[in-house]
Each structure stands twice: as structure tokens, then as C-alpha cells.
């Protein structure tokens, strides 16, 4: 199951820089993950300072 970013996101961009398949982009209020591109590696969750990315 692909990762999703919760409302806890502080829009720092740390997750986007760590994604090996560039599935993360800046949305209107927070960063978002393209579920079709996500390979479920967890790199985004490891990089996030507030724990916003989680498996959906």
C-alpha cells in the first residue's frame, strides 16, 4: 500500500528529496505522494521530522 502524507506535514520538503522515484510533490497545503509511482520504500517516512508520511 502506497504511503500518504498526513495533515501533520509542515511542507519542509525533506521527504521529496529522499524519494528515489520522485513520487512526492508540493501540493496546495502539504506535500503529496503519487500512489501510482510510490514503491513503498519508506525513505520519505525516515526523512520526515514530524512523521507525516505513513503507509496508507
N, C-alpha and C positions, 0 to 999 in steps of 0.2 A: 504494500500500500504506500503510495507516494506521501512525501512529507508535506505538511501545510504549515503556514505561519500564523500564529495566534495574534490577537489584538495586543499582546504584550510587546510586540515589535516596536523598537524605538527608532527605526529607519536609519541605523548606523551603516548598513551595507556590508558588515563583516561576513555575513552568510554568502552573499553574492560572490565575493572574492574567492571563496573556498569551493564553490560548486564546480566539479570537474566537467559538467556537461552544459554549463551556463543556463540552467533551468530557472534561475531566480532573477527577477527584475523588479524595479521600483514601481509600486502601484500608487494609487491616489493617497491612501492613508498609511500604508505599510508595504513592505516588500511582499511579493507573491511568488509562488512556485508553480511552474507549468507541470501539472501532473503527468502529462504525456511524455515529457522529457526527463523527469526525475528518475534516477536509477536507485533510489533508496539507500544511498551510501552512508548518510548521516553526517557528512562533513559539515553541513550547514548547522546542525544542532550542536556539534562540538565547538564551532566558532562563535556562536551567539552568546553575548554576555548576559542576556536576560532569559535564555531558554525558550524563545518564541517558536522555533521550528520543532515539530513533533510529527510522528507518523500519524497520518490521517486515517 
